[in-house]
Amino acid sequence: MVKVAAVLALLALQEKGANPDLLYKKDVGVSIMKPPKNEEWGFPKDGFFSNSQLVVAHKVDTLTIDIYVQDKASGFSSYDPKAAADGEYKNISGFPGVTDVQRQPVKPSKLPGGGAGNVNCHILDMDFKREGQAKELKMWCFIAKENQNFVKITLVGDEGMYKKHQKHVDYILSSVKTWKLPK
């Protein structure tokens, strides 16, 4: 109970702009934090995907974490996170300038550190070259417990960046929270 009150207090502060390490989007029901007191990470407007709603990025190295939330469409009883991850593989493989695509089979997983309430995810793990530059991509697809919306969290960076920044990236991913949408 105390933990819930503390998180709600943090969200109230974010709405007033008091916590620079927290990004909360009330309209999509998701929050994410960057490492506290770490100026190497920020919340840019744009990410790897043009439709990303929340983005955390490293300011020096090429590494972003994008979050996209899709409302549950009327007429759908549920989404299929595994099929969505497979579909994203096909989508990204077809981007202009993307070559040498390699991937691991989509498999069940969790976000590092139990992010998003330790929700069950399906992870797409792939490597590719974009305009000659080696890239790595990890995408966690899941249904948010609180609002039944479909969520994609995508980590994209130059080859080796996840390993280089794994401690901070895992912290960021563990900080993801999903919330009930306001009425």
Sequence and secondary structure as in RCSB ss.txt:
>XXXX:A:sequence
MVKVAAVLALLALQEKGANPDLLYKKDVGVSIMKPPKNEEWGFPKDGFFSNSQLVVAHKVDTLTIDIYVQDKASG
FSSYDPKAAADGEYKNISGFPGVTDVQRQPVKPSKLPGGGAGNVNCHILDMDFKREGQAKELKMWCFIAKENQNF
VKITLVGDEGMYKKHQKHVDYILSSVKTWKLPK
>XXXX:A:secstr
 HHHHHHHHHHHHHHTT  TTEEEETTTTEEEE  TT TTEE  S  SSTT SEEEEESSSSEEEEEEEE   TT
 S   HHHHHHHHHHHHHTSTTEEEEEE   EEE  GGGHHHH  EEEEEEEEEETTEEEEEEEEEEE TTT  E
EEEEEEEETTHHHHTHHHHHHHHHT EE     
